[in-house]
Amino acid sequence: MALTQQNNQDLPAEDAFNVLQEVLALTTVIHTKAYQDEWDEVVELEAKRRALITACFAQTLPDLIAEKVEHAITTIVKMDQEVMALGTQKMSEYSTELQKLDYGKKAMKAYNA
C-alpha cells in the first residue's frame, strides 16, 4: 500500500500495519545500500522512511497485531544499528583520509618554503 494520507489523518490499523511493512522494506533497502557504500541513496531513502514512520505511529495500533509490530520494529532497529555503525565507520575513514590530505598539504608547503 502506498501512503497517500500524509495530512496527519489517522490510518486504519490494517493500513498502518501495511505502512509498517513498507518501512521494513525501505529499511532493508537502506541496509543494503549502506553495505554497498551508496550513502547518498541511504540519506534519500531515510527521508521517505521517516515520513512513513510518522504516519504509521500517528495512532495506537490494536493489540491484535502487537506481535507482528514488535517483530517488525525489532528487525528495523537491528538493521538501523548496523547502518549507523557502518556510517560511523565510513565517517572515521573519511576523517583519516582528510588528515592524510592535510598532512600532504603541510608537507608541500614546508618543501616549497
N, C-alpha and C positions, 0 to 999 in steps of 0.2 A: 504494500500500500504506500503510495507516495503521499507525503504530508502536504495537505492542501489547506489545513486550518491553522494558519500561523498568526492569527489575530487574537491570541490568548484565550480562545474559547476552549472549554474542556472537551477532550476527546472521549468518546465512549471507551470503556475499559478494554474491549477487544481491539479497538483501533490503537489505543495506547500501547497495548502489548505488541501489536504488529509494528508500530513505530520503534519500540524497543528492539525488535528483531532487526530493523533497518540499522539501528545504532550498532548492534552487534556485528552486522555485515560490514558497515563502514569501519568499525574498529579493526576488523580482520584485514581490510584493505590497508588501513593506516599502518598496522603492524607489519604487513608485508613490504609496504613502501619504505618504512624505516629501515628494515633489514636490507633493502635494495639501495639505500643511501639516496632516496628520492625525497629530500626534505621539503622542497617547495610544494610537492603534491601532498605531503603529510599536513602541512600548515593549511592548505586549501580544504582538504577533506575534514580536518578538525573543526573548521568554522561551520561547515554544513552539519557535522555531527552535533555540535553544541546546540544548534537550533532545534534539532530533533530531540535531544535530551530535555531541553526546556519544555517542549510541547508534551513529551511523554509523561513528565512528572508534575504537570500542572494540576493534577488532581490525585486523589487517593485511588489506588488500584484495589480491586476486591481480593479478599483472602484466597479465593478460588484459584487464582493464578500466581499466588505468592511464591511457590516453589520454583516455577519456571522463571519468574522475575529474578529471584535470588540467584539462580544458576546463571542467567544471562549477565547480571551485574557482576558476579564473581569472575566470570570469564573476561568481561570488559576491563575490570580493574587489573586483572593479571596481565593482560596484553598492554594496557596503559603503562603499567610499571616497567615492562620490558622496553616500550618505546621511549619512556623517559630516561631509562638507563642508557639506551643507545644514543639519545640526544645529548646526554651529559658526556658520554664518551666522545662523541663527534665534536662537541664544543672544546673538550680538552685537546683533541688532535689539532683543531684549528688554532687554538691558543699556542700550542707548541710550534706549529708552522709559522705563525706570526712572529713569535720570539726569534726563530731562526732567521726570518727575513730582516727583522730589526737588527740582529747581530751582524748580518751581512752588510746592511747599510752603514752601520757604525764602522765596520772594518774597512769598507770602501772609503769612507770619509777620512779615517786615520791614514790609510795608504796614500790618498790623494793630497793630504795636508802637507 
